[in-house]
């Protein structure tokens, strides 16, 4: 099975989400808008085949993508 290729900003959104940051906090941390963070998350969910951030975090941790 092919491993999904995650962009650096998508990985950063995942890292910060795993640390418990909210989407607003992530946006401030990475100097992007809230809507941009939403787009990063949407792309992550599509690439990983998951429905929410908890599933995404579990997926990347189990797959050692982070």
Phi and psi restraints in degrees (range 20) as a CNS / XPLOR table:
assign (resid 1 and name C) (resid 2 and name N)
       (resid 2 and name CA) (resid 2 and name C) 1.0 -73.8 20.0 2
assign (resid 2 and name N) (resid 2 and name CA)
       (resid 2 and name C) (resid 3 and name N) 1.0 139.2 20.0 2
assign (resid 2 and name C) (resid 3 and name N)
       (resid 3 and name CA) (resid 3 and name C) 1.0 -84.1 20.0 2
assign (resid 3 and name N) (resid 3 and name CA)
       (resid 3 and name C) (resid 4 and name N) 1.0 132.6 20.0 2
assign (resid 3 and name C) (resid 4 and name N)
       (resid 4 and name CA) (resid 4 and name C) 1.0 -65.4 20.0 2
assign (resid 4 and name N) (resid 4 and name CA)
       (resid 4 and name C) (resid 5 and name N) 1.0 141.1 20.0 2
assign (resid 4 and name C) (resid 5 and name N)
       (resid 5 and name CA) (resid 5 and name C) 1.0 -90.5 20.0 2
assign (resid 5 and name N) (resid 5 and name CA)
       (resid 5 and name C) (resid 6 and name N) 1.0 115.7 20.0 2
assign (resid 5 and name C) (resid 6 and name N)
       (resid 6 and name CA) (resid 6 and name C) 1.0 -101.7 20.0 2
assign (resid 6 and name N) (resid 6 and name CA)
       (resid 6 and name C) (resid 7 and name N) 1.0 136.9 20.0 2
assign (resid 6 and name C) (resid 7 and name N)
       (resid 7 and name CA) (resid 7 and name C) 1.0 -74.7 20.0 2
assign (resid 7 and name N) (resid 7 and name CA)
       (resid 7 and name C) (resid 8 and name N) 1.0 159.0 20.0 2
assign (resid 7 and name C) (resid 8 and name N)
       (resid 8 and name CA) (resid 8 and name C) 1.0 -56.4 20.0 2
assign (resid 8 and name N) (resid 8 and name CA)
       (resid 8 and name C) (resid 9 and name N) 1.0 -43.3 20.0 2
assign (resid 8 and name C) (resid 9 and name N)
       (resid 9 and name CA) (resid 9 and name C) 1.0 -68.1 20.0 2
assign (resid 9 and name N) (resid 9 and name CA)
       (resid 9 and name C) (resid 10 and name N) 1.0 -34.4 20.0 2
assign (resid 9 and name C) (resid 10 and name N)
       (resid 10 and name CA) (resid 10 and name C) 1.0 -64.7 20.0 2
assign (resid 10 and name N) (resid 10 and name CA)
       (resid 10 and name C) (resid 11 and name N) 1.0 -41.6 20.0 2
assign (resid 10 and name C) (resid 11 and name N)
       (resid 11 and name CA) (resid 11 and name C) 1.0 -63.4 20.0 2
assign (resid 11 and name N) (resid 11 and name CA)
       (resid 11 and name C) (resid 12 and name N) 1.0 -39.7 20.0 2
assign (resid 11 and name C) (resid 12 and name N)
       (resid 12 and name CA) (resid 12 and name C) 1.0 -65.7 20.0 2
assign (resid 12 and name N) (resid 12 and name CA)
       (resid 12 and name C) (resid 13 and name N) 1.0 -40.4 20.0 2
assign (resid 12 and name C) (resid 13 and name N)
       (resid 13 and name CA) (resid 13 and name C) 1.0 -60.6 20.0 2
assign (resid 13 and name N) (resid 13 and name CA)
       (resid 13 and name C) (resid 14 and name N) 1.0 -41.7 20.0 2
assign (resid 13 and name C) (resid 14 and name N)
       (resid 14 and name CA) (resid 14 and name C) 1.0 -64.7 20.0 2
assign (resid 14 and name N) (resid 14 and name CA)
       (resid 14 and name C) (resid 15 and name N) 1.0 -45.1 20.0 2
assign (resid 14 and name C) (resid 15 and name N)
       (resid 15 and name CA) (resid 15 and name C) 1.0 -58.9 20.0 2
assign (resid 15 and name N) (resid 15 and name CA)
       (resid 15 and name C) (resid 16 and name N) 1.0 -47.5 20.0 2
assign (resid 15 and name C) (resid 16 and name N)
       (resid 16 and name CA) (resid 16 and name C) 1.0 -68.5 20.0 2
assign (resid 16 and name N) (resid 16 and name CA)
       (resid 16 and name C) (resid 17 and name N) 1.0 -36.7 20.0 2
assign (resid 16 and name C) (resid 17 and name N)
       (resid 17 and name CA) (resid 17 and name C) 1.0 -62.4 20.0 2
assign (resid 17 and name N) (resid 17 and name CA)
       (resid 17 and name C) (resid 18 and name N) 1.0 -41.8 20.0 2
assign (resid 17 and name C) (resid 18 and name N)
       (resid 18 and name CA) (resid 18 and name C) 1.0 -64.2 20.0 2
assign (resid 18 and name N) (resid 18 and name CA)
       (resid 18 and name C) (resid 19 and name N) 1.0 -27.5 20.0 2
assign (resid 18 and name C) (resid 19 and name N)
       (resid 19 and name CA) (resid 19 and name C) 1.0 -82.4 20.0 2
assign (resid 19 and name N) (resid 19 and name CA)
       (resid 19 and name C) (resid 20 and name N) 1.0 -3.9 20.0 2
assign (resid 19 and name C) (resid 20 and name N)
       (resid 20 and name CA) (resid 20 and name C) 1.0 96.9 20.0 2
assign (resid 20 and name N) (resid 20 and name CA)
       (resid 20 and name C) (resid 21 and name N) 1.0 7.8 20.0 2
assign (resid 20 and name C) (resid 21 and name N)
       (resid 21 and name CA) (resid 21 and name C) 1.0 -69.3 20.0 2
assign (resid 21 and name N) (resid 21 and name CA)
       (resid 21 and name C) (resid 22 and name N) 1.0 144.6 20.0 2
assign (resid 21 and name C) (resid 22 and name N)
       (resid 22 and name CA) (resid 22 and name C) 1.0 -79.9 20.0 2
assign (resid 22 and name N) (resid 22 and name CA)
       (resid 22 and name C) (resid 23 and name N) 1.0 168.9 20.0 2
assign (resid 22 and name C) (resid 23 and name N)
       (resid 23 and name CA) (resid 23 and name C) 1.0 -62.9 20.0 2
assign (resid 23 and name N) (resid 23 and name CA)
       (resid 23 and name C) (resid 24 and name N) 1.0 -37.6 20.0 2
assign (resid 23 and name C) (resid 24 and name N)
       (resid 24 and name CA) (resid 24 and name C) 1.0 -65.2 20.0 2
assign (resid 24 and name N) (resid 24 and name CA)
       (resid 24 and name C) (resid 25 and name N) 1.0 -41.6 20.0 2
assign (resid 24 and name C) (resid 25 and name N)
       (resid 25 and name CA) (resid 25 and name C) 1.0 -65.2 20.0 2
assign (resid 25 and name N) (resid 25 and name CA)
       (resid 25 and name C) (resid 26 and name N) 1.0 -40.1 20.0 2
assign (resid 25 and name C) (resid 26 and name N)
       (resid 26 and name CA) (resid 26 and name C) 1.0 -62.3 20.0 2
assign (resid 26 and name N) (resid 26 and name CA)
       (resid 26 and name C) (resid 27 and name N) 1.0 -45.1 20.0 2
assign (resid 26 and name C) (resid 27 and name N)
       (resid 27 and name CA) (resid 27 and name C) 1.0 -57.2 20.0 2
assign (resid 27 and name N) (resid 27 and name CA)
       (resid 27 and name C) (resid 28 and name N) 1.0 -44.9 20.0 2
assign (resid 27 and name C) (resid 28 and name N)
       (resid 28 and name CA) (resid 28 and name C) 1.0 -64.9 20.0 2
assign (resid 28 and name N) (resid 28 and name CA)
       (resid 28 and name C) (resid 29 and name N) 1.0 -41.6 20.0 2
assign (resid 28 and name C) (resid 29 and name N)
       (resid 29 and name CA) (resid 29 and name C) 1.0 -65.1 20.0 2
assign (resid 29 and name N) (resid 29 and name CA)
       (resid 29 and name C) (resid 30 and name N) 1.0 -40.6 20.0 2
assign (resid 29 and name C) (resid 30 and name N)
       (resid 30 and name CA) (resid 30 and name C) 1.0 -98.8 20.0 2
assign (resid 30 and name N) (resid 30 and name CA)
       (resid 30 and name C) (resid 31 and name N) 1.0 5.7 20.0 2
assign (resid 30 and name C) (resid 31 and name N)
       (resid 31 and name CA) (resid 31 and name C) 1.0 58.6 20.0 2
assign (resid 31 and name N) (resid 31 and name CA)
       (resid 31 and name C) (resid 32 and name N) 1.0 47.2 20.0 2
assign (resid 31 and name C) (resid 32 and name N)
       (resid 32 and name CA) (resid 32 and name C) 1.0 -131.0 20.0 2
assign (resid 32 and name N) (resid 32 and name CA)
       (resid 32 and name C) (resid 33 and name N) 1.0 166.4 20.0 2
assign (resid 32 and name C) (resid 33 and name N)
       (resid 33 and name CA) (resid 33 and name C) 1.0 -77.9 20.0 2
assign (resid 33 and name N) (resid 33 and name CA)
       (resid 33 and name C) (resid 34 and name N) 1.0 161.0 20.0 2
assign (resid 33 and name C) (resid 34 and name N)
       (resid 34 and name CA) (resid 34 and name C) 1.0 -56.5 20.0 2
assign (resid 34 and name N) (resid 34 and name CA)
       (resid 34 and name C) (resid 35 and name N) 1.0 -43.7 20.0 2
assign (resid 34 and name C) (resid 35 and name N)
       (resid 35 and name CA) (resid 35 and name C) 1.0 -63.4 20.0 2
assign (resid 35 and name N) (resid 35 and name CA)
       (resid 35 and name C) (resid 36 and name N) 1.0 -35.0 20.0 2
assign (resid 35 and name C) (resid 36 and name N)
       (resid 36 and name CA) (resid 36 and name C) 1.0 -65.8 20.0 2
assign (resid 36 and name N) (resid 36 and name CA)
       (resid 36 and name C) (resid 37 and name N) 1.0 -40.5 20.0 2
assign (resid 36 and name C) (resid 37 and name N)
       (resid 37 and name CA) (resid 37 and name C) 1.0 -62.5 20.0 2
assign (resid 37 and name N) (resid 37 and name CA)
       (resid 37 and name C) (resid 38 and name N) 1.0 -40.2 20.0 2
assign (resid 37 and name C) (resid 38 and name N)
       (resid 38 and name CA) (resid 38 and name C) 1.0 -59.3 20.0 2
assign (resid 38 and name N) (resid 38 and name CA)
       (resid 38 and name C) (resid 39 and name N) 1.0 -40.7 20.0 2
assign (resid 38 and name C) (resid 39 and name N)
       (resid 39 and name CA) (resid 39 and name C) 1.0 -66.2 20.0 2
assign (resid 39 and name N) (resid 39 and name CA)
       (resid 39 and name C) (resid 40 and name N) 1.0 -43.6 20.0 2
assign (resid 39 and name C) (resid 40 and name N)
       (resid 40 and name CA) (resid 40 and name C) 1.0 -57.1 20.0 2
assign (resid 40 and name N) (resid 40 and name CA)
       (resid 40 and name C) (resid 41 and name N) 1.0 -45.5 20.0 2
assign (resid 40 and name C) (resid 41 and name N)
       (resid 41 and name CA) (resid 41 and name C) 1.0 -64.3 20.0 2
assign (resid 41 and name N) (resid 41 and name CA)
       (resid 41 and name C) (resid 42 and name N) 1.0 -41.6 20.0 2
assign (resid 41 and name C) (resid 42 and name N)
       (resid 42 and name CA) (resid 42 and name C) 1.0 -59.6 20.0 2
assign (resid 42 and name N) (resid 42 and name CA)
       (resid 42 and name C) (resid 43 and name N) 1.0 -45.5 20.0 2
assign (resid 42 and name C) (resid 43 and name N)
       (resid 43 and name CA) (resid 43 and name C) 1.0 -62.8 20.0 2
assign (resid 43 and name N) (resid 43 and name CA)
       (resid 43 and name C) (resid 44 and name N) 1.0 -40.3 20.0 2
assign (resid 43 and name C) (resid 44 and name N)
       (resid 44 and name CA) (resid 44 and name C) 1.0 -59.4 20.0 2
assign (resid 44 and name N) (resid 44 and name CA)
       (resid 44 and name C) (resid 45 and name N) 1.0 -48.3 20.0 2
assign (resid 44 and name C) (resid 45 and name N)
       (resid 45 and name CA) (resid 45 and name C) 1.0 -59.4 20.0 2
assign (resid 45 and name N) (resid 45 and name CA)
       (resid 45 and name C) (resid 46 and name N) 1.0 -41.9 20.0 2
assign (resid 45 and name C) (resid 46 and name N)
       (resid 46 and name CA) (resid 46 and name C) 1.0 -65.6 20.0 2
assign (resid 46 and name N) (resid 46 and name CA)
       (resid 46 and name C) (resid 47 and name N) 1.0 -45.8 20.0 2
assign (resid 46 and name C) (resid 47 and name N)
       (resid 47 and name CA) (resid 47 and name C) 1.0 -64.2 20.0 2
assign (resid 47 and name N) (resid 47 and name CA)
       (resid 47 and name C) (resid 48 and name N) 1.0 -38.0 20.0 2
assign (resid 47 and name C) (resid 48 and name N)
       (resid 48 and name CA) (resid 48 and name C) 1.0 -90.6 20.0 2
assign (resid 48 and name N) (resid 48 and name CA)
       (resid 48 and name C) (resid 49 and name N) 1.0 -13.3 20.0 2
assign (resid 48 and name C) (resid 49 and name N)
       (resid 49 and name CA) (resid 49 and name C) 1.0 70.3 20.0 2
assign (resid 49 and name N) (resid 49 and name CA)
       (resid 49 and name C) (resid 50 and name N) 1.0 39.3 20.0 2
assign (resid 49 and name C) (resid 50 and name N)
       (resid 50 and name CA) (resid 50 and name C) 1.0 -121.1 20.0 2
assign (resid 50 and name N) (resid 50 and name CA)
       (resid 50 and name C) (resid 51 and name N) 1.0 169.9 20.0 2
assign (resid 50 and name C) (resid 51 and name N)
       (resid 51 and name CA) (resid 51 and name C) 1.0 -108.8 20.0 2
assign (resid 51 and name N) (resid 51 and name CA)
       (resid 51 and name C) (resid 52 and name N) 1.0 -14.6 20.0 2
assign (resid 51 and name C) (resid 52 and name N)
       (resid 52 and name CA) (resid 52 and name C) 1.0 -154.1 20.0 2
assign (resid 52 and name N) (resid 52 and name CA)
       (resid 52 and name C) (resid 53 and name N) 1.0 171.9 20.0 2
assign (resid 52 and name C) (resid 53 and name N)
       (resid 53 and name CA) (resid 53 and name C) 1.0 -67.7 20.0 2
assign (resid 53 and name N) (resid 53 and name CA)
       (resid 53 and name C) (resid 54 and name N) 1.0 -32.9 20.0 2
assign (resid 53 and name C) (resid 54 and name N)
       (resid 54 and name CA) (resid 54 and name C) 1.0 -62.6 20.0 2
assign (resid 54 and name N) (resid 54 and name CA)
       (resid 54 and name C) (resid 55 and name N) 1.0 -43.9 20.0 2
assign (resid 54 and name C) (resid 55 and name N)
       (resid 55 and name CA) (resid 55 and name C) 1.0 -64.9 20.0 2
assign (resid 55 and name N) (resid 55 and name CA)
       (resid 55 and name C) (resid 56 and name N) 1.0 -38.8 20.0 2
assign (resid 55 and name C) (resid 56 and name N)
       (resid 56 and name CA) (resid 56 and name C) 1.0 -62.9 20.0 2
assign (resid 56 and name N) (resid 56 and name CA)
       (resid 56 and name C) (resid 57 and name N) 1.0 -44.5 20.0 2
assign (resid 56 and name C) (resid 57 and name N)
       (resid 57 and name CA) (resid 57 and name C) 1.0 -62.9 20.0 2
assign (resid 57 and name N) (resid 57 and name CA)
       (resid 57 and name C) (resid 58 and name N) 1.0 -45.7 20.0 2
assign (resid 57 and name C) (resid 58 and name N)
       (resid 58 and name CA) (resid 58 and name C) 1.0 -59.8 20.0 2
assign (resid 58 and name N) (resid 58 and name CA)
       (resid 58 and name C) (resid 59 and name N) 1.0 -44.2 20.0 2
assign (resid 58 and name C) (resid 59 and name N)
       (resid 59 and name CA) (resid 59 and name C) 1.0 -59.7 20.0 2
assign (resid 59 and name N) (resid 59 and name CA)
       (resid 59 and name C) (resid 60 and name N) 1.0 -50.9 20.0 2
assign (resid 59 and name C) (resid 60 and name N)
       (resid 60 and name CA) (resid 60 and name C) 1.0 -70.1 20.0 2
assign (resid 60 and name N) (resid 60 and name CA)
       (resid 60 and name C) (resid 61 and name N) 1.0 -32.0 20.0 2
assign (resid 60 and name C) (resid 61 and name N)
       (resid 61 and name CA) (resid 61 and name C) 1.0 -68.7 20.0 2
assign (resid 61 and name N) (resid 61 and name CA)
       (resid 61 and name C) (resid 62 and name N) 1.0 -45.4 20.0 2
assign (resid 61 and name C) (resid 62 and name N)
       (resid 62 and name CA) (resid 62 and name C) 1.0 -67.5 20.0 2
assign (resid 62 and name N) (resid 62 and name CA)
       (resid 62 and name C) (resid 63 and name N) 1.0 -32.0 20.0 2
assign (resid 62 and name C) (resid 63 and name N)
       (resid 63 and name CA) (resid 63 and name C) 1.0 -90.2 20.0 2
assign (resid 63 and name N) (resid 63 and name CA)
       (resid 63 and name C) (resid 64 and name N) 1.0 -2.2 20.0 2
assign (resid 63 and name C) (resid 64 and name N)
       (resid 64 and name CA) (resid 64 and name C) 1.0 56.9 20.0 2
assign (resid 64 and name N) (resid 64 and name CA)
       (resid 64 and name C) (resid 65 and name N) 1.0 39.9 20.0 2
assign (resid 64 and name C) (resid 65 and name N)
       (resid 65 and name CA) (resid 65 and name C) 1.0 -85.6 20.0 2
assign (resid 65 and name N) (resid 65 and name CA)
       (resid 65 and name C) (resid 66 and name N) 1.0 -13.4 20.0 2
